[in-house]
Amino acid sequence: MKLILITGNHPRHFYLAKKLYKKFDNIFWIIEKREKFIPKTNIKNLKLKKLYKKHFIKRNNSENKFFGDYKKIKSLKFYKKNYIDRKKFQISIKSLLKDEAADLLLSFGCSKIDNLILKKRNIKKHLNIHGGLSPNFRGSISNFWPTYLLEPQLTGYTLHKLSDSIDGGEIIFQTSVKLNKNDGIHDSNCRALKTFINYFVKKINIKSLRNLKGIKQKNFGKIWQKKDWDPKHLDLIYNKYNDKIINYCLKNKFKLKKPNLINVLENN
């Protein structure tokens, strides 16, 4: 079973690749070089600048805690492995996949893939892992908002068919986080992703892919854009709640409505 895997280059992406390595015989892994994991900032407000750095340092610590030493993955012998620059993503992808065939193309944490790739007949299935529960949490930085909105139980991941709409393809399955009172916003996201990946690796195979039919998203939902997020949002996370929003919600017995999760794999 051949897999074309297209990801970013952060620890969570390497964790997925490591897990899939044990499942698939043949993996062509394309890695998009993203921004630095602890990005630099030009914020002039010293308080916001401090919060910004704190936020991304905590993300780094959480991913290392949940996903281990990603550097060890260099020893794994993939069929092919290519690093590409984010600014040249579309050109590089078209060139690399020109003559490639596969049972599945799976993307996670990379730039949007051109429709011309999705129409390639020699790639049988095209799926994407989205960090957020579609349709209400589509787009960028989607798993930040459930915690910010005091609905941490809505942190989760969606596997959907790739389409021309942003995170709007037919849904295959979704998983949500099991709330832990000690988790901060990054730990919660990592916990949700680990649950998702373990389930995906267990369930996906040639049989489950053969007649895979997803569920169409019934409404447009909400597409969160990068511009929606601002460092000032971190004031609520860290200064008001000290990154303990989950504990706050549980302790005060908030009525946390369970998400309506979709899963067609259980029937396969």
Beta strands, then each sheet from edge to edge (+ up, - down):
strand 1: 2-7
strand 2: 26-33
strand 3: 80-85
strand 4: 102-108
strand 5: 123-130
strand 6: 138-139
strand 7: 156-161
strand 8: 171-176
strand 9: 223-224
sheet 1: 3+ 2+ 1+ 4+ 5+ 7- 8+
sheet 2: 6+ 9+
end
